[in-house]
Amino acid sequence: MKNIKVVLRKSTIGATERQIANVRGLGLRKIGQSRVLENTPAVRGMIKTVIHLLDVSEVE
């Protein structure tokens, strides 16, 4: 199974509570912080709601 690398590129200031919760759920707190997550439907759904704040790439 492939993994997804997610990097927080924009601030959550001005974002809705739901978007902030999704960013925190992905394990991101500060701008520039990155996480490698499993490519599951739940994670992809969380990424989809805040894609405008993130950089996403596939990692093996």
C-alpha positions as CSV (number, residue, x, y, z in Angstrom):
1,M,0.0,0.0,0.0
2,K,1.3,3.4,-0.9
3,N,1.7,6.2,1.6
4,I,0.8,9.9,1.3
5,K,3.1,12.7,2.4
6,V,1.1,15.7,3.6
7,V,2.7,19.2,4.3
8,L,0.8,22.1,5.8
9,R,1.6,25.1,3.6
10,K,-1.0,27.7,4.7
11,S,-2.3,28.9,8.0
12,T,-5.6,27.7,9.5
13,I,-6.4,31.3,10.5
14,G,-9.8,32.1,9.0
15,A,-10.6,28.4,8.4
16,T,-13.8,26.9,9.7
17,E,-13.8,24.7,12.8
18,R,-14.3,21.6,10.7
19,Q,-11.2,22.4,8.5
20,I,-9.1,23.1,11.6
21,A,-10.2,19.8,13.1
22,N,-9.3,18.0,9.9
23,V,-5.8,19.5,9.9
24,R,-5.3,18.5,13.5
25,G,-6.7,15.0,12.7
26,L,-4.0,14.7,10.1
27,G,-1.4,15.4,12.8
28,L,-0.4,18.8,11.5
29,R,0.0,21.8,13.8
30,K,2.6,24.3,12.3
31,I,3.2,25.6,8.8
32,G,5.8,23.5,7.1
33,Q,5.2,20.4,9.3
34,S,4.8,17.2,7.4
35,R,3.4,13.7,8.0
36,V,3.5,10.4,6.1
37,L,0.1,8.8,6.3
38,E,-1.5,5.6,5.0
39,N,-3.5,6.0,1.8
40,T,-6.9,5.1,3.1
41,P,-10.4,6.4,2.2
42,A,-10.7,8.2,5.5
43,V,-7.4,10.0,5.2
44,R,-8.1,11.0,1.6
45,G,-11.5,12.4,2.7
46,M,-9.8,14.5,5.3
47,I,-7.3,15.8,2.8
48,K,-10.0,16.6,0.3
49,T,-11.7,19.1,2.8
50,V,-8.4,21.0,3.4
51,I,-6.6,20.5,0.1
52,H,-6.2,24.3,-0.4
53,L,-4.0,24.4,2.8
54,L,-1.8,21.4,2.0
55,D,0.8,20.0,-0.4
56,V,0.2,16.3,-1.1
57,S,2.5,13.7,-2.7
58,E,2.7,9.9,-2.9
59,V,5.6,8.2,-1.1
60,E,6.6,4.5,-1.1
